[in-house]
């Protein structure tokens, strides 16, 4: 669908525009914040504003040619890249752009398990660092500034990170570079030292409701319910409108219940199903087909992406349990589908243990993200979580 702007964070846009007004855009920017907090859209919206041909005459009803091209990922002076496998071709990249036009918070499924690659020396693919370096070396074609945006920059492979250092240290004149990341852990200190860091916080429930209504086309009542489940993550909020994702919410609730009731067999079966890339046998849900030409559309078509999503949902269950314990009668569940199992678990769990469990799940998510065996990771995780739950219930 058509749009007239990117849904960026206005407070950050104001800061960036203030820097631009002082002609101090030379140093690259590092935007740091949780998934779905608006980092990409903020960078893209700033790129649009920076190259707008007529700020006074360009309106939401009638955008200038430069803005129209930026909004459709066709501007010759604005380039966005993300982690990708070597097999991604130009046709897939074009479909990726089309998906991002339709959903501003879209992230391709392959990004969750790939790296920002350096690319072939002779013919680097579009989503590679060498391609981006070539882009930045050329003079701007239509706008005043060339803008480069690298999503998930914590996923640079070593060759790509080292190749990009020179560009970050000495960017060309009228060049703006954005590196986006959820965490600076593991990033080269030399990259971090070259960037201006700007932090992002999760969206509020009210802001997410507006995004769900505007972007997802949902009604206010459902928007309110989904916003609470998403915990400030706009990408997850929009994904939760998908029945397949709601199926994962159901499955994560079942796993959480099996962990807290000591059902090791069911937990072990789930670990195996997650590894094999199928949905739980207890749910009537078909997994998206793996290996289809449109696999960049949905991370749920990839078993690793699905395992990562399940870890995120399990953390949400544990967080909800802590809130239930601490807030008692004032508790408002983030996961209405799991309200009963969360309330039941909160009665016999210890808050400190729950927090330890959340850290354990997050550590497992990172292991899966680093391509460690999915089945082994999940099996070990579930056994550890069940052991902790059993200790909490021991007299």
C-alpha positions as CSV (number, residue, x, y, z in Angstrom):
1,X,0.0,0.0,0.0
2,X,1.1,3.6,-0.6
3,X,2.4,5.7,2.3
4,X,3.7,9.3,2.8
5,X,6.3,8.7,5.5
6,X,8.1,6.1,7.6
7,X,6.9,5.7,11.2
8,X,10.1,6.8,12.9
9,X,10.6,8.0,16.5
10,X,10.0,11.8,16.5
11,X,12.3,12.5,19.4
12,X,15.2,10.9,17.6
13,X,14.3,12.6,14.3
14,X,14.4,15.9,16.1
15,X,17.9,15.2,17.4
16,X,19.1,14.1,14.0
17,X,17.6,17.2,12.3
18,X,19.3,19.4,14.9
19,X,22.6,17.8,14.0
20,X,21.9,18.3,10.3
21,X,21.1,22.0,10.9
22,X,24.6,22.4,12.5
23,X,26.3,20.6,9.5
24,X,27.7,17.9,11.8
25,X,26.5,14.8,9.9
26,X,30.0,13.5,9.2
27,X,30.3,10.9,12.0
28,X,28.3,7.6,11.5
29,X,25.3,6.9,13.8
30,X,24.8,3.8,15.8
31,X,21.1,3.3,16.7
32,X,20.7,0.9,19.6
33,X,17.5,-0.5,20.9
34,X,15.2,-3.6,21.1
35,X,13.7,-5.3,18.1
36,X,10.8,-3.5,16.6
37,X,11.5,-0.2,18.3
38,X,11.6,1.9,15.1
39,X,15.3,2.1,14.4
40,X,15.0,1.3,10.7
41,X,12.0,3.6,10.1
42,X,13.7,6.4,11.9
43,X,16.8,6.1,9.7
44,X,14.7,5.8,6.6
45,X,12.5,8.8,7.5
46,X,15.6,10.9,8.2
47,X,17.0,9.9,4.8
48,X,13.7,11.0,3.2
49,X,13.6,14.3,5.0
50,X,17.3,14.9,4.3
51,X,16.9,14.6,0.5
52,X,13.4,16.1,0.2
53,X,13.4,18.3,-2.8
54,X,11.0,20.9,-1.3
55,X,10.3,20.7,2.4
56,X,7.8,23.6,2.2
57,X,5.9,22.4,-0.8
58,X,6.2,18.6,-0.2
59,X,3.1,17.5,1.8
60,X,1.6,14.3,3.0
61,X,-1.0,14.6,0.2
62,X,1.6,15.2,-2.5
63,X,5.2,14.1,-2.0
64,X,8.1,15.2,-4.2
65,X,9.8,12.8,-6.5
66,X,12.7,12.3,-4.1
67,X,10.4,11.3,-1.2
68,X,8.3,9.0,-3.4
69,X,11.5,7.2,-4.4
70,X,12.8,6.9,-0.8
71,X,9.4,5.5,0.3
72,X,9.5,2.9,-2.4
73,X,13.2,1.9,-1.9
74,X,14.0,3.2,-5.3
75,X,16.0,6.3,-4.4
76,X,19.5,6.2,-6.1
77,X,21.1,7.9,-3.1
78,X,19.5,5.8,-0.2
79,X,20.6,2.2,0.4
80,X,19.4,-0.2,3.0
81,X,20.9,-3.6,3.6
82,X,20.5,-6.5,6.2
83,X,22.0,-9.9,7.0
84,X,21.5,-12.3,4.1
85,X,22.7,-15.7,2.8
86,X,24.9,-15.9,-0.3
87,X,22.0,-17.5,-2.2
88,X,19.8,-14.4,-2.2
89,X,19.3,-13.1,-5.8
90,X,18.1,-9.8,-7.2
91,X,14.5,-11.1,-7.6
92,X,14.4,-12.0,-3.9
93,X,15.8,-8.6,-2.9
94,X,13.0,-6.9,-5.0
95,X,10.4,-9.0,-3.2
96,X,12.0,-8.0,0.1
97,X,11.6,-4.3,-0.8
98,X,7.9,-4.9,-1.8
99,X,7.3,-6.6,1.6
100,X,8.9,-3.6,3.4
101,X,6.7,-1.2,1.4
102,X,3.6,-3.2,2.6
103,X,4.8,-3.5,6.2
104,X,7.2,-0.9,7.5
105,X,8.4,-3.2,10.3
106,X,9.0,-6.2,8.0
107,X,12.2,-8.3,8.5
108,X,13.0,-11.1,6.1
109,X,13.1,-14.6,7.5
110,X,16.6,-15.2,6.4
111,X,17.9,-12.2,8.4
112,X,17.5,-14.1,11.7
113,X,20.0,-16.7,10.8
114,X,22.4,-14.9,8.4
115,X,25.2,-12.4,8.6
116,X,26.0,-9.1,7.0
117,X,28.5,-10.5,4.4
118,X,31.4,-8.8,2.6
119,X,30.3,-10.0,-0.9
120,X,32.1,-11.1,-4.0
121,X,35.0,-8.8,-5.0
122,X,33.9,-8.6,-8.7
123,X,30.1,-8.8,-8.5
124,X,28.9,-8.2,-4.9
125,X,25.3,-8.9,-4.3
126,X,23.0,-6.0,-3.3
127,X,22.8,-6.8,0.4
128,X,26.6,-7.0,0.9
129,X,29.1,-4.6,2.4
130,X,31.2,-4.4,-0.8
131,X,28.1,-3.3,-2.7
132,X,27.4,-0.7,0.0
133,X,31.0,0.6,-0.2
134,X,30.8,0.9,-4.0
135,X,27.5,2.8,-3.5
136,X,29.1,5.2,-1.0
137,X,32.1,5.9,-3.2
138,X,29.9,7.3,-6.0
139,X,28.7,10.9,-5.9
140,X,25.1,11.5,-5.1
141,X,22.9,11.3,-8.2
142,X,19.6,13.0,-7.2
143,X,19.7,14.1,-3.5
144,X,22.3,16.2,-1.6
145,X,23.2,13.3,0.7
146,X,24.0,9.6,0.2
147,X,22.5,7.6,3.1
148,X,23.5,4.0,3.9
149,X,21.6,2.0,6.5
150,X,22.8,-1.4,7.8
151,X,20.2,-3.4,9.8
152,X,21.3,-5.8,12.5
153,X,24.9,-4.6,12.3
154,X,25.8,-6.8,15.3
155,X,25.7,-9.6,12.7
156,X,28.6,-8.4,10.7
157,X,30.9,-11.3,9.8
158,X,34.6,-10.5,10.5
159,X,35.5,-9.8,6.9
160,X,32.6,-7.4,6.4
161,X,33.3,-5.6,9.6
162,X,37.0,-5.1,8.8
163,X,36.2,-4.0,5.2
164,X,33.7,-1.4,6.4
165,X,36.1,0.2,9.0
166,X,37.8,2.5,6.5
167,X,34.5,3.8,5.2
168,X,33.3,4.4,8.8
169,X,36.5,6.2,9.7
170,X,36.6,8.5,6.6
171,X,33.1,8.7,5.1
172,X,32.8,10.7,1.9
173,X,31.5,14.3,2.0
174,X,27.7,14.5,2.3
175,X,27.4,10.9,3.4
176,X,25.3,9.7,6.3
177,X,25.8,6.1,7.6
178,X,23.4,4.4,10.1
179,X,24.3,1.1,11.8
180,X,21.3,-0.5,13.6
181,X,21.6,-3.0,16.4
182,X,19.8,-4.6,19.3
183,X,23.0,-4.9,21.2
184,X,26.6,-3.8,20.9
185,X,27.9,-7.0,22.4
186,X,30.4,-8.6,20.1
187,X,30.7,-5.6,17.8
188,X,34.3,-4.4,17.1
189,X,35.4,-1.7,19.5
190,X,36.9,0.1,16.5
191,X,33.4,0.3,14.9
192,X,31.8,1.5,18.1
193,X,34.4,4.2,18.6
194,X,33.7,5.7,15.2
195,X,29.9,6.1,15.8
196,X,27.6,8.4,17.6
197,X,25.3,6.2,19.7
198,X,21.6,6.9,20.0
199,X,19.4,4.8,22.2
200,X,15.8,3.6,21.5
201,X,13.2,2.4,23.9
202,X,10.2,0.1,23.2
203,X,7.0,1.7,22.0
204,X,4.3,2.3,24.5
205,X,1.1,0.2,24.3
206,X,-0.8,3.3,23.1
207,X,1.7,3.9,20.3
208,X,1.6,0.2,19.3
209,X,-2.2,0.4,19.2
210,X,-2.0,3.2,16.7
211,X,0.5,1.3,14.6
212,X,-1.7,-1.8,14.6
213,X,-4.7,0.2,13.5
214,X,-2.8,2.2,10.8
215,X,-0.5,-0.5,9.5
216,X,-2.3,-3.7,10.4
217,X,-5.8,-2.5,9.7
218,X,-7.2,-4.1,12.8
219,X,-9.9,-2.8,15.1
220,X,-9.2,-0.9,18.3
221,X,-10.2,-3.8,20.6
222,X,-7.9,-6.3,19.0
223,X,-5.2,-3.7,18.7
224,X,-5.3,-3.1,22.5
225,X,-5.0,-6.8,23.2
226,X,-2.2,-7.5,20.7
227,X,-0.2,-4.4,21.8
228,X,0.0,-5.7,25.4
229,X,1.3,-9.1,24.1
230,X,4.0,-7.4,22.0
231,X,5.7,-5.6,24.8
232,X,6.8,-2.5,22.8
233,X,7.9,-4.5,19.8
234,X,6.0,-3.2,16.7
235,X,7.5,-5.9,14.5
236,X,6.1,-8.6,16.8
237,X,2.8,-6.7,17.2
238,X,2.1,-6.8,13.5
239,X,3.3,-10.4,13.3
240,X,0.8,-11.4,16.0
241,X,-2.0,-10.6,13.6
242,X,-0.9,-13.7,11.7
243,X,-2.8,-16.9,12.8
244,X,0.5,-18.9,12.5
245,X,2.1,-16.6,15.0
246,X,-0.8,-16.9,17.3
247,X,-0.3,-20.6,17.0
248,X,3.2,-20.1,18.4
249,X,1.8,-18.2,21.3
250,X,-0.5,-21.1,22.1
251,X,2.4,-23.6,21.8
252,X,4.7,-21.5,24.0
253,X,1.9,-21.4,26.6
254,X,1.6,-25.2,26.5
255,X,5.4,-25.5,26.9
256,X,5.4,-23.1,29.8
257,X,2.7,-25.1,31.5
258,X,4.5,-28.4,30.9
259,X,7.7,-26.9,32.4
260,X,5.9,-25.8,35.5
261,X,4.0,-29.1,35.9
262,X,7.1,-31.2,35.4
263,X,5.9,-32.9,32.1
264,X,9.4,-33.8,30.8
265,X,8.1,-36.0,28.1
266,X,5.9,-33.4,26.5
267,X,8.7,-30.8,26.8
268,X,11.2,-33.3,25.1
269,X,8.7,-33.9,22.3
270,X,8.4,-30.2,21.8
271,X,12.2,-29.8,21.6
272,X,12.3,-32.5,18.9
273,X,9.4,-30.9,16.9
274,X,11.1,-27.5,17.1
275,X,14.3,-29.1,15.8
276,X,12.4,-30.8,12.9
277,X,10.7,-27.5,12.0
278,X,7.1,-28.7,12.6
279,X,4.4,-27.3,14.9
280,X,3.2,-29.1,18.0
281,X,1.2,-32.2,17.3
282,X,-1.3,-30.9,19.9
283,X,-2.2,-27.9,17.6
284,X,-4.0,-27.9,14.3
285,X,-1.6,-25.6,12.6
286,X,0.3,-26.1,9.4
287,X,3.9,-24.8,9.3
288,X,4.8,-22.5,6.4
289,X,6.5,-24.4,3.7
290,X,10.3,-24.4,4.0
291,X,12.4,-23.6,0.9
292,X,9.7,-21.8,-1.1
293,X,10.8,-18.9,-3.4
294,X,9.1,-16.5,-1.0
295,X,10.9,-17.7,2.1
296,X,12.1,-14.2,2.8
297,X,8.5,-13.4,3.7
298,X,8.3,-15.2,7.0
299,X,10.8,-16.3,9.6
300,X,8.3,-18.9,10.7
301,X,9.1,-20.9,7.5
302,X,12.6,-21.4,9.0
303,X,13.0,-23.7,12.0
304,X,15.7,-21.6,13.5
305,X,13.6,-18.4,13.2
306,X,10.7,-20.3,14.7
307,X,12.8,-21.5,17.6
308,X,14.0,-17.9,18.3
309,X,10.4,-16.7,18.2
310,X,9.4,-19.4,20.7
311,X,12.2,-18.3,23.1
312,X,11.0,-14.7,22.9
313,X,7.5,-15.9,23.7
314,X,8.7,-18.0,26.6
315,X,10.5,-15.0,28.1
316,X,7.2,-13.1,27.8
317,X,5.5,-15.9,29.8
318,X,8.1,-15.7,32.5
319,X,7.9,-11.9,32.6
320,X,4.2,-12.1,32.9
321,X,4.5,-14.5,35.8
322,X,6.9,-12.2,37.6
323,X,4.3,-9.3,37.1
324,X,1.5,-11.5,38.4
325,X,3.5,-12.3,41.5
326,X,4.5,-8.8,42.2
327,X,1.3,-6.9,41.3
328,X,-1.3,-9.4,42.6
329,X,-4.8,-8.1,42.1
330,X,-3.6,-5.2,39.9
331,X,-1.9,-7.6,37.4
332,X,-3.0,-7.2,33.8
333,X,-1.8,-10.2,31.7
334,X,0.4,-9.5,28.6
335,X,-0.7,-12.8,27.2
336,X,-4.5,-13.2,27.6
337,X,-4.3,-16.7,25.9
338,X,-2.1,-17.9,28.8
339,X,-3.7,-16.1,31.7
340,X,-4.7,-19.2,33.5
341,X,-1.4,-21.1,33.3
342,X,0.6,-18.0,34.2
343,X,-1.6,-17.3,37.2
344,X,-1.4,-20.9,38.3
345,X,2.4,-20.9,38.0
346,X,2.8,-17.6,39.9
347,X,1.4,-19.3,43.0
348,X,4.4,-21.6,43.5
349,X,7.3,-20.0,41.7
350,X,10.1,-17.8,43.2
351,X,10.7,-14.4,41.6
352,X,14.5,-14.8,41.7
353,X,14.3,-18.2,40.0
354,X,12.0,-16.8,37.3
355,X,14.5,-14.1,36.5
356,X,17.2,-16.7,36.4
357,X,15.1,-18.7,34.0
358,X,14.6,-15.7,31.7
359,X,18.3,-15.2,31.5
360,X,18.7,-18.9,30.7
361,X,16.1,-18.6,27.8
362,X,17.8,-15.5,26.5
363,X,21.2,-17.3,26.5
364,X,19.6,-20.2,24.6
365,X,18.1,-17.8,22.1
366,X,21.6,-16.4,21.4
367,X,23.0,-19.9,21.0
368,X,20.4,-20.8,18.4
369,X,21.1,-17.5,16.7
370,X,24.7,-18.5,16.5
371,X,23.7,-21.7,14.6
372,X,24.2,-24.2,17.5
373,X,22.0,-27.3,17.2
374,X,18.4,-26.3,17.7
375,X,17.2,-29.6,19.2
376,X,20.0,-29.9,21.6
377,X,19.7,-26.2,22.8
378,X,15.9,-26.6,23.4
379,X,16.2,-30.0,25.1
380,X,18.9,-28.7,27.5
381,X,16.9,-25.5,28.1
382,X,13.6,-27.3,28.9
383,X,15.4,-29.7,31.3
384,X,17.0,-26.8,33.1
385,X,13.7,-24.9,33.4
386,X,11.9,-28.0,34.7
387,X,14.6,-28.5,37.3
388,X,14.3,-24.9,38.5
389,X,10.5,-25.2,38.6
390,X,10.7,-28.4,40.6
391,X,13.1,-26.8,43.1
392,X,10.7,-23.9,43.6
393,X,7.9,-26.3,44.5
394,X,10.0,-28.4,46.9
395,X,9.1,-27.9,50.6
